[in-house]
Amino acid sequence: MTLTPEQHQISIFTHDHLRKFRVGGGLGVCSQTVEVGYVRKRKRSPSVEAPHMCEDGYRLIVTLICQFDTNMGTPSFLWNVCKSSFACGLIGLTISDRIASIVPVQGFSMSPTFNPYNSRPLGLFTDDHVLVEKHCLKDYKFSHGDVVVFCSPSSYKEKHIKRITAMPGDWISVPYSYDAVKIPEGHCWVEGDNPTNSLDSRSFGPIPLGLIRGRVTHILWPPQRVGKIDRKLPGGGLGF
Amino acid sequence: MGTKNIIWNVCKKYLTIGLVGITLTDRYAGVCPIRGSSMSPTFNPSLGSFTDDYVFLEKFCLDKYKFSHGDVVIFSSPTNYKERCVKRIVAMEGDYISNVNGASKVPEGHCWVEGDNSASSFDSRSFGPIPLGLIHGRVTHVIWPPQRMRKVDRRIREDGLAF
């Protein structure tokens, strides 16, 4: 068989779109499997130059057209999309479980820190959205003045957001009486910044620190209220 | 360039497996060793055994909290949030518990837990009812050592409920 050392464009059948190409087709070229190197997945028609010595001794430069077989093209694309979205979903879940997540704040128990009265409540779009970091849950380095998200002790399906005003060992003066309550070990006292409209430890008592699900660090929405949440020590919370 | 691709593929595979494992143990099921003898003879029946019991705990119950009397649960200790305890739920919210001060009602959203080995168990008789939000999972099977592999049943005790 005679060959001229020119460039031939040959249509090929791919077994594995990564590596091997079977060079075949008309023009009388030698047809055998040639390992030509990696083809980048996203290039639909790469041109790879791979010198191949034919039995006749001629160097044949082949410009390869990457062509998927008809029964292999669409499913592998769909499979790739599925794999990517699965991986993204997993990464998103892990990040929101263990590192940080964004939650909307509903209600006015933490005015004016969140949802101040002067902003019109229009539902989900004007609720404050805050960044809750969960890295603190590893070592529980909570302190006075942290704003935390915790599961409600009376209704375990709800989550509340309040500020810690007393830690274990502190004394709290119970409102409307002369008693003072010592916060037991492993518990904390939470209060909302807006005492008139807040269901907090003054109603359900100190909560175990194990109920806390995260610490609020920043407001992320609406844009005019973006900022860091400071640790504010309350004025009249500690009795002694 | 081939080596970099191989390394990247291996990394991706291990990262995916790791993420799947983390997500599964956080949200669906996990394995936990049991220490101490507060749940004898259900777990760790003999003090001198070489290995602690390992149990399989499922977290599907956390979605809707379908707990009931007799479930063995793992929860964060209310006195020391860094520790986890395993005990059995003896009473749910609304039930009455008899203790030394008379009968007290378990408040809403809480449950009363006690160990099977009443003599050496630090449980609700010391720290009171615990909020259901502290529970991390429900124990369903003992999976180690092999001779003690079995399902952990719901056992309802006769004493403990006053009314």
Interface residues (C-beta under 8 A of the other chain):
Chain A: Y38 A87 L90 I91 L93 T94 D97 R98 Y140 F150 C151 S152 P153 S154 S155 Y156 K157 P184 E185 G186 H187 I207 P208 L209 G210 L211
Chain B: M1 G2 N5 T16 L19 V20 I22 T23 D26 R27 Y65 F75 S76 S77 P78 T79 N80 Y81 K82 P107 E108 G109 H110 I130 P131 L132 G133 L134
